[in-house]
């Protein structure tokens, strides 16, 4: 199971790199817009250096096949061949994926809303495919069923693709995506924060600490050695 951060905020990445078993960072033009006035390549190079061996996923912005391929080539030339290129699954995107896969690019299929899109992405040999969980629910698409179907297709065909579920508004959606068969999740840091900041969790931590202090008259286990 892999966990990604859907952000380019360096402070958040630095913090959650210490907290999560971080597999990588995903980005798109909307996330980059939220980051404010940044130098695209300089900032993403800083992200890449910050995360080390974890993977960085960067999205093309062109709409034609040639534009997508040129975007992909430029990203790789500037940031390195290890970067995963995110390409939306439409006709142009699939053609670009086919041509780039022949050149052994790392590819993440994105903007997936339907089973057919996912099946085609798997057939095209993408490394990751990103179904948009919350966006599917917003248009009354059964997101867990889509993910289940894609996971079954991967098992049946013994494909190497992984489902990198994206677009979450809460941890309940993340849980359902994993139960449906997603191999990986990407989410905004606030979603992870939400899941780990339940009052009940902190109450348990505090209760255990207080019981320890009351029993052993020391604030820590190490304190017993002094």
N, C-alpha and C positions, 0 to 999 in steps of 0.2 A: 504494500500500500504506500502511495506516494502523496506528499502534501506540498503544495505550491502556494506562494504568495502572489496575489493579483495586484501588484503595486510596483511603482518604481521609487517610492519614498525610501531614501537611504537609511534614515533613522529607524523606520519601521523594520526594514530588512535586517539591519544590524541587531535590533532587539530580538526579532523572532527567529533569526538564525541560531540564537542561543537557546531558544525555547522549543522550537519544532524540529522534527527530523526532516529538515528542509531539503526537498528534492530539486527545487528550482523556483524561478520567478517568471511570471507571465505578464505580458503587457499588450496594450493596444492603443490606438490613437486617442480614445476617450480617457484612458488612464494617464497618458502623457499630457493631455490637455489639463487634467486636474493637478499635475505636478507644477504647473506654472511656466514661467519663462526659463526654459532649460535649453542647453545645447544638446540636440538629440544624440549624436554619436558620443560626445564626451560624457554625458550622463549615463548612457547605457554601458559604456566601457567601465565606468565606475561601479555600476551595478554588477557587471560581470566579474570584475576583480573582487568585489565584496563577497560574492557568493562562492567563489572558488570553483570546485568541481561540480557544483549544482548547475542545472541547465537554465539558460536564458531563452525565452520565447518572444520573438519580435514579429509584429504583423506587417504585411505589405499594405500599401494604400492604393496602389494602382487598380484600375477596373478592367482593363483589357489584359489579354494573356501576355502580350509583350511587356506591358507596364508592370505586371506582377513579377515576371521573370527578372526584369531589370531591377526592381526593388529588392528582390531576393539576392541577386548578385551583388548589389551595392552594400546591403547589410552584411553579407559574408565577407566582402572585401574589407570593410571597415572594422568589423567586430570579431571576425574569425569563423572558421568553418564549423566550430562546435555549436554555434547558435542554431536554434530551431526556428524555422521560418513558418509563421502562421498565415494560412491562406484560406479564405472563405470557400465553402463548397457550393459553387454554382457551376455552370458549364465552363466558363473561363477559368475558374479556379481549378477545376478538375484537369483541364488541359495543361495548365501551368504545373500542377502537381506531377502529372505524368512525365512531363519534360524534365522537371527538376529531379525527380526520383531517378531518372536515367543517369543523372550526373551525381547521384548519391548525396543529395542534400538531406539534412534532417528536417522533417516536415511535421507540422501540427495543423490538422484540418480544423477550421473553426466556423462559427456561425451555423452550427448544426441544430436544426429544429425537427427533423423528420428521420424516420428509420431509413428511408431510401438514401438520403444524403450520407448517413453513416455507413450503410452497406457499400456505397460507391467509394467512400474514403478508404474503407478497409480494403476493398478490391484494388485500389490504387496504391496500396502499400504504405500509407502514412504511418509515421511513428506514433503519433497521438491523434485522437479525435476529440473535439471539445463540444459536447452537447450543452446547450444553454438552458439550464434547469429552470430558473425562475422565469426567464423569458418565454419558455414553452408553456409554463403554467399560466402566464398572463394571457395567452391566446388559446387557452383550453386544450392544449396538447398534454397528454398523459406522460409526463417526463419519466417516471419510473419504468413504464412499459417500454418506452423508446430505449432506455439504457439497458433493460433486460434483454431486449431483442438484439442489440448490438453486442452485448457480452456473449450471448448465445452464438451469434455469427462468428465471433472471434474464436470461441472454443471449437465450433464445428469445423471451421476451415483451418484451424491451428495457425491463424495469422499472428504476426508479431505486434500488431497495433495495440495500443492501450487507450482505454477510455479515460480522458482527463475532463471530468465534469466541471462545468463553470457556471457563472451567473447565479449566485446564491444571495438570498436576503436574510437567511437565518440558519442556525445549526441544524434544525429539524430537516431542512431540505438536504443538507450535506449528509446527514445520517441516512436518509431515504436513498440518496444516490449510491452510497456505499452498499446498502442492502440490495439494491437493484443490480449491482455488479460492476460499478465503476472501479477502475484500478487506481485512480488518482483524483485528487480534488484541487482546485485552485480557488482561493477566496481572499477577499479583502481582509487585512489584519483585524478590522473591527469585528468580523464574524468569528475569528478565532478567539478574540478577546471576550466576546459575548459568551462563547461556550465554556471558557475557563474561569469566568468571574461569577458563577452562580453563588448566591449567598450561602447556600447549603454547604458548598465545598469549603469556603472560608470558615464557616462555623465548625465544621469537623476538625479542620486544622487547629483552630483556636482551642477547642475543647480538649484535643489530645495534648496540646502544649500545656494547658492549665493543669490537667491531670498529672502530667509528668512532674511539673514544678511542685505540686501539692504532695506528691509521693516521695520525691527524691530531694526536694529543697535545692534544686539546681536549675538554672535556665537552659542547660544543654547536657547532652550525654558527655561531651568532652569535659564539662565542668566537674564530673565525678572523679576525674583523674588528677585534679589539682589538690 
